[in-house]
Amino acid sequence: MKIKGLLITLSLFMLLLFSACQNNQDTETELQSKSRYANVMGFHNSLGQPRLGYAWLEEDGYTQIIFVHSEEEFLSGEFPDGAVVAWPGLSAYVRREGMNRWIREYEIDVTPFSLEYPLTKEDIVDNWINVRRLWRHFDRYASFDSRRWVGYEFSRIRRAELDILNEAFEAAGIDITEHGFRDIQGSGPFNTETLRDVINELYDKLDEDVQLQLQAKIPHFMASYRDELRRNEIGAARRLAEQEEYESEE
């Protein structure tokens, strides 16, 4: 009887927990949903931020996130004040391909998610709600090998681009070991963020002709590089505005 009572208690607890989680999803705002989706998929954005935190978006007065299909669409478009624009990049496309591989290999039926196989680039943006639901299912139920493939493929592409950059640095007589790294892949006493800052700094030292030649060969790095430029520009403009406001109050 004690065991039966315990099982009933546990069942009620799980039911309440599921209900609470469902209620949280139902009350999730679009800004919350889009920020979480953009973070999971690794979208680039108009602020140049690596992640879109819901709390600080609200604090800074942003009221919506608008998904577009590419950086070019963002640059050529006009968007309302208070909107953050976000678009998929390498990370999102690798995740899409990871899901496609899983769907194909295990013959997963995606019709309950209102999707069709194969998932397309357009689906990532236009059907983001359904893709988000499918990604959660993939992240929970896919085999370890299927989930590991996503991380492996992203790392493989990143390493290939860093190798290309390393060759360009060597040809230009730039030695990354002077910055404390044994190699451009991050072997050394510093973290990934420090390595990224160093690589961006070294990239700036390359001749413009070399930079132009590299752009088509290292699209992921270039997208991240433009993110940093965009982030720095916005930060500088904000600091200038704050300084001008401070001086006007004196």
C-alpha positions, 0 to 999 in steps of 0.5 A: 500500500505504501508503494502504491501511495508513493506511485500515486504521489509521484504521478500527481507530481509529474502531472503538475510539473508537466502542466506548469511547463506547458503553462510556461510555454503557453505564456511565453511572449514572441520576444522570448520565443524568438530570442531563445530560438535565435540563440539555439540556432546561432542566428546573427543579428543587427546588434552583433551580439553572440546571444540575444538575452531576453531580459536586457532586450526588454531593458534596452527597449527592444520590443520585437525580433524580426527574422530575415533570410540573410544579412543582405536582406537585413542591410537592404531593408528598412525596419522599425525602431525597437526591432532587432533583426536576425538571420541564420548563418552557418550554425543554423544551417548545420543544425538543419542538416543535422535534423535532415540526416536524422530524419532520413536515417531514422525515417522520422515523420515530420508531418506532426510538426507541420513540416516536410522533408527535407527541411529548407533554408526557408523553413528555418526562417518562415517556419521557425515555430515548427522548426523550433519544436522539431529541434527540441524533439531532435535534441531530446530523442535523437541518437548521440551520434546524430547530435554529435554530428552537428557539433563535429561538422561545425567544428570541422568547418571552423577548423578549415577556415582557421587553417586558411587564415593561418596560411594567410598569416604565415604568408604575411609574416604574422606570427600568432605565437607572439600572442601566446598561442601555440597555433591558431586552433586555440592551443594555449592558455587563453579561452576561445573568446580571447583567441577570437579577439586575437584573430580579428586583430591579426586579420586587420593587419592583412593587406586589403587585397588579401582580405578580399581574396579570403572573404569567399573562402572563410564565410563563417569567420567573416560573418562573425568578424562583421558581427564584432564590427557591428557590436563595436560600432553600436557600443561606441555610438551608445557611449558617445550618446551617454557622454553627450547626455552627461555633458548637457546635464552639467 
